[in-house]
Amino acid sequence: MHFNQLLRERYSIREYKSQKVSKALLMEVLEAGRLAPSAANKQPWKFIVVSEEDNLNKLKSAYNREWFKKVPQIIVVCGDHSESWKRSFDSKDHCDIDIAIAVDHMTIRASELGLGTCWVCHFDPDLVKELMQLPDGIEPIALLPIGYPLENKPPYKIRKNLDEIVFEERFGNPLKK
Ligand SMILES: Cc1cc2nc3c(=O)[nH]c(=O)nc-3n(C[C@H](O)[C@H](O)[C@H](O)COP(=O)(O)O)c2cc1C
């Protein structure tokens, strides 16, 4: 599929078939994450694939939503703050930015492979840390359910118009067409 079409067609999937994704396909998605750019090429990401029922059920309790109880697999995307680049001027930690790019790569590659994903950040971080046995400095940043979509594509994307978000020369100055 053409990249532009992929961008238009990817959307968050919250209903999945129970079938799990093969290791080979999962590896394709993880590889897309691995290839992401990162500040100073620090690659401060770690991906934990959770597929076993017992572990999945425990992890699902970190995000208490009906749809999430039925997801067949979850990738826990973590950021390593001891590795991520910090800007010298103000020490801004770029970990979240790097992780977001890696997750975006994975969601788009998954979509290309006919798989569905949905970013989840509204989870209990302490519970995820405990369940995943994360060492200090490693933060769970996103839970990424992955599987075969059950739902139909929404008719259109809800997005702001370009003229609301793009300016020319300075903030607030509309871009002339
Ligand atoms: C950083 C981030 C965090 C998100 N967290 C959640 C979440 O906790 N639960 C959820 O259902 N969706 C979550 N989403 C999905 C957004 O709601 C969704 O991407 C947005 O509404 C646009 O819809 P689309 O992905 O279908 O284009 C998150 C998305 C992003 C990028």
The ligand as a Gaussian input file, in Angstrom:
#p B3LYP/6-31G(d) Opt

LIG

0 1
 C        0.080000       9.195000      23.060000
 C       -1.276000       8.571000      22.847000
 C       -1.958000       8.027000      23.917000
 C       -3.180000       7.391000      23.727000
 N       -3.777000       6.764000      24.787000
 C       -4.951000       6.115000      24.586000
 C       -5.572000       5.410000      25.655000
 O       -5.082000       5.369000      26.788000
 N       -6.735000       4.760000      25.389000
 C       -7.308000       4.746000      24.141000
 O       -8.358000       4.118000      23.973000
 N       -6.741000       5.401000      23.108000
 C       -5.582000       6.081000      23.296000
 N       -4.979000       6.720000      22.244000
 C       -5.595000       6.671000      20.903000
 C       -6.208000       8.023000      20.490000
 O       -7.423000       8.218000      21.154000
 C       -6.392000       8.033000      18.952000
 O       -5.140000       7.873000      18.321000
 C       -7.026000       9.329000      18.469000
 O       -8.344000       9.456000      18.966000
 C       -7.074000       9.409000      16.947000
 O       -7.772000       8.312000      16.407000
 P       -7.102000       7.299000      15.380000
 O       -5.868000       6.694000      16.031000
 O       -8.175000       6.269000      15.122000
 O       -6.731000       8.053000      14.136000
 C       -3.764000       7.365000      22.428000
 C       -3.071000       7.920000      21.353000
 C       -1.841000       8.492000      21.547000
 C       -1.086000       9.036000      20.348000

